[in-house]
């Protein structure tokens, strides 16, 4: 299949990006990107000032609750794992023992 001729290959026409009702070429889009990033950072700072931050005491209490919950869940899952393992592999009543009789 033959390739189409594009005309002048040394300077291709800039691509046009459609943003809303107006079109921007690549250079304008790059400049627009940096302008948007530059305006984004002060907006982030303003939003962070609006955040209600927890106190140190609340943070420590919440951390303790999470650590205790993790320990309880880990102990429960460990017991379930041990029981399942003993049912499958374990001595006299293990499933493998029953299947090999």
CNS distance restraints for C-alpha pairs under 8 A (distance, minus, plus):
assign (resid   8 and name CA) (resid  12 and name CA) 7.05 0.50 0.50
assign (resid  14 and name CA) (resid  25 and name CA) 6.20 0.50 0.50
assign (resid  14 and name CA) (resid  26 and name CA) 6.65 0.50 0.50
assign (resid  15 and name CA) (resid  25 and name CA) 5.89 0.50 0.50
assign (resid  15 and name CA) (resid  26 and name CA) 6.35 0.50 0.50
assign (resid  16 and name CA) (resid  23 and name CA) 6.02 0.50 0.50
assign (resid  16 and name CA) (resid  24 and name CA) 5.59 0.50 0.50
assign (resid  16 and name CA) (resid  25 and name CA) 4.58 0.50 0.50
assign (resid  16 and name CA) (resid  26 and name CA) 6.71 0.50 0.50
assign (resid  17 and name CA) (resid  23 and name CA) 5.64 0.50 0.50
assign (resid  17 and name CA) (resid  24 and name CA) 5.29 0.50 0.50
assign (resid  17 and name CA) (resid  25 and name CA) 5.97 0.50 0.50
assign (resid  17 and name CA) (resid  26 and name CA) 7.07 0.50 0.50
assign (resid  17 and name CA) (resid  29 and name CA) 7.63 0.50 0.50
assign (resid  18 and name CA) (resid  22 and name CA) 6.51 0.50 0.50
assign (resid  18 and name CA) (resid  23 and name CA) 4.68 0.50 0.50
assign (resid  18 and name CA) (resid  24 and name CA) 6.52 0.50 0.50
assign (resid  19 and name CA) (resid  23 and name CA) 5.88 0.50 0.50
assign (resid  19 and name CA) (resid  24 and name CA) 7.02 0.50 0.50
assign (resid  24 and name CA) (resid  28 and name CA) 5.83 0.50 0.50
assign (resid  24 and name CA) (resid  29 and name CA) 6.05 0.50 0.50
assign (resid  25 and name CA) (resid  29 and name CA) 6.21 0.50 0.50
assign (resid  26 and name CA) (resid  30 and name CA) 6.21 0.50 0.50
assign (resid  27 and name CA) (resid  31 and name CA) 6.35 0.50 0.50
assign (resid  28 and name CA) (resid  32 and name CA) 5.92 0.50 0.50
assign (resid  29 and name CA) (resid  33 and name CA) 6.04 0.50 0.50
assign (resid  30 and name CA) (resid  34 and name CA) 6.48 0.50 0.50
assign (resid  31 and name CA) (resid  35 and name CA) 6.24 0.50 0.50
assign (resid  32 and name CA) (resid  36 and name CA) 6.08 0.50 0.50
assign (resid  33 and name CA) (resid  37 and name CA) 6.23 0.50 0.50
assign (resid  34 and name CA) (resid  38 and name CA) 6.05 0.50 0.50
assign (resid  35 and name CA) (resid  39 and name CA) 6.23 0.50 0.50
assign (resid  36 and name CA) (resid  40 and name CA) 5.97 0.50 0.50
assign (resid  37 and name CA) (resid  41 and name CA) 6.58 0.50 0.50
assign (resid  38 and name CA) (resid  42 and name CA) 7.60 0.50 0.50
assign (resid  39 and name CA) (resid  43 and name CA) 6.65 0.50 0.50
assign (resid  40 and name CA) (resid  44 and name CA) 6.27 0.50 0.50
assign (resid  41 and name CA) (resid  45 and name CA) 6.35 0.50 0.50
assign (resid  42 and name CA) (resid  46 and name CA) 6.18 0.50 0.50
assign (resid  43 and name CA) (resid  47 and name CA) 6.22 0.50 0.50
assign (resid  44 and name CA) (resid  48 and name CA) 6.16 0.50 0.50
assign (resid  45 and name CA) (resid  49 and name CA) 6.42 0.50 0.50
assign (resid  46 and name CA) (resid  50 and name CA) 6.82 0.50 0.50
assign (resid  47 and name CA) (resid  51 and name CA) 6.81 0.50 0.50
assign (resid  54 and name CA) (resid  58 and name CA) 6.11 0.50 0.50
assign (resid  54 and name CA) (resid  59 and name CA) 6.38 0.50 0.50
assign (resid  55 and name CA) (resid  59 and name CA) 6.24 0.50 0.50
assign (resid  56 and name CA) (resid  60 and name CA) 6.23 0.50 0.50
assign (resid  57 and name CA) (resid  61 and name CA) 6.21 0.50 0.50
assign (resid  58 and name CA) (resid  62 and name CA) 6.05 0.50 0.50
assign (resid  59 and name CA) (resid  63 and name CA) 6.11 0.50 0.50
assign (resid  60 and name CA) (resid  64 and name CA) 6.21 0.50 0.50
assign (resid  61 and name CA) (resid  65 and name CA) 6.33 0.50 0.50
assign (resid  62 and name CA) (resid  66 and name CA) 6.25 0.50 0.50
assign (resid  63 and name CA) (resid  67 and name CA) 6.15 0.50 0.50
assign (resid  64 and name CA) (resid  68 and name CA) 6.15 0.50 0.50
assign (resid  65 and name CA) (resid  69 and name CA) 6.12 0.50 0.50
assign (resid  66 and name CA) (resid  70 and name CA) 6.12 0.50 0.50
assign (resid  67 and name CA) (resid  71 and name CA) 6.24 0.50 0.50
assign (resid  68 and name CA) (resid  72 and name CA) 6.23 0.50 0.50
assign (resid  69 and name CA) (resid  73 and name CA) 6.14 0.50 0.50
assign (resid  70 and name CA) (resid  74 and name CA) 5.96 0.50 0.50
assign (resid  71 and name CA) (resid  75 and name CA) 6.10 0.50 0.50
assign (resid  72 and name CA) (resid  76 and name CA) 6.22 0.50 0.50
assign (resid  73 and name CA) (resid  77 and name CA) 6.11 0.50 0.50
assign (resid  74 and name CA) (resid  78 and name CA) 5.96 0.50 0.50
assign (resid  75 and name CA) (resid  79 and name CA) 6.21 0.50 0.50
assign (resid  76 and name CA) (resid  80 and name CA) 6.27 0.50 0.50
assign (resid  77 and name CA) (resid  81 and name CA) 6.00 0.50 0.50
assign (resid  78 and name CA) (resid  82 and name CA) 6.08 0.50 0.50
assign (resid  79 and name CA) (resid  83 and name CA) 6.13 0.50 0.50
assign (resid  80 and name CA) (resid  84 and name CA) 6.09 0.50 0.50
assign (resid  81 and name CA) (resid  85 and name CA) 6.00 0.50 0.50
assign (resid  82 and name CA) (resid  86 and name CA) 6.09 0.50 0.50
assign (resid  83 and name CA) (resid  87 and name CA) 6.12 0.50 0.50
assign (resid  84 and name CA) (resid  88 and name CA) 6.22 0.50 0.50
assign (resid  85 and name CA) (resid  89 and name CA) 5.71 0.50 0.50
assign (resid  85 and name CA) (resid  90 and name CA) 6.73 0.50 0.50
assign (resid  86 and name CA) (resid  90 and name CA) 3.99 0.50 0.50
assign (resid  86 and name CA) (resid  91 and name CA) 7.46 0.50 0.50
assign (resid  86 and name CA) (resid  94 and name CA) 6.33 0.50 0.50
assign (resid  87 and name CA) (resid  93 and name CA) 6.59 0.50 0.50
assign (resid  87 and name CA) (resid  94 and name CA) 4.62 0.50 0.50
assign (resid  87 and name CA) (resid  95 and name CA) 6.20 0.50 0.50
assign (resid  88 and name CA) (resid  94 and name CA) 4.81 0.50 0.50
assign (resid  88 and name CA) (resid  95 and name CA) 4.74 0.50 0.50
assign (resid  88 and name CA) (resid  96 and name CA) 6.04 0.50 0.50
assign (resid  89 and name CA) (resid  94 and name CA) 5.10 0.50 0.50
assign (resid  89 and name CA) (resid  95 and name CA) 6.53 0.50 0.50
assign (resid  89 and name CA) (resid  96 and name CA) 5.86 0.50 0.50
assign (resid  89 and name CA) (resid  97 and name CA) 7.34 0.50 0.50
assign (resid  90 and name CA) (resid  94 and name CA) 4.48 0.50 0.50
assign (resid  90 and name CA) (resid  95 and name CA) 7.75 0.50 0.50
assign (resid  90 and name CA) (resid  96 and name CA) 7.96 0.50 0.50
assign (resid  90 and name CA) (resid  97 and name CA) 7.69 0.50 0.50
assign (resid  91 and name CA) (resid  97 and name CA) 6.85 0.50 0.50
assign (resid  92 and name CA) (resid  97 and name CA) 6.57 0.50 0.50
assign (resid  92 and name CA) (resid  98 and name CA) 7.95 0.50 0.50
assign (resid  93 and name CA) (resid  97 and name CA) 6.76 0.50 0.50
assign (resid  93 and name CA) (resid  98 and name CA) 6.88 0.50 0.50
assign (resid  94 and name CA) (resid  98 and name CA) 6.37 0.50 0.50
assign (resid  95 and name CA) (resid  99 and name CA) 6.14 0.50 0.50
assign (resid  96 and name CA) (resid 100 and name CA) 6.20 0.50 0.50
assign (resid  97 and name CA) (resid 101 and name CA) 6.50 0.50 0.50
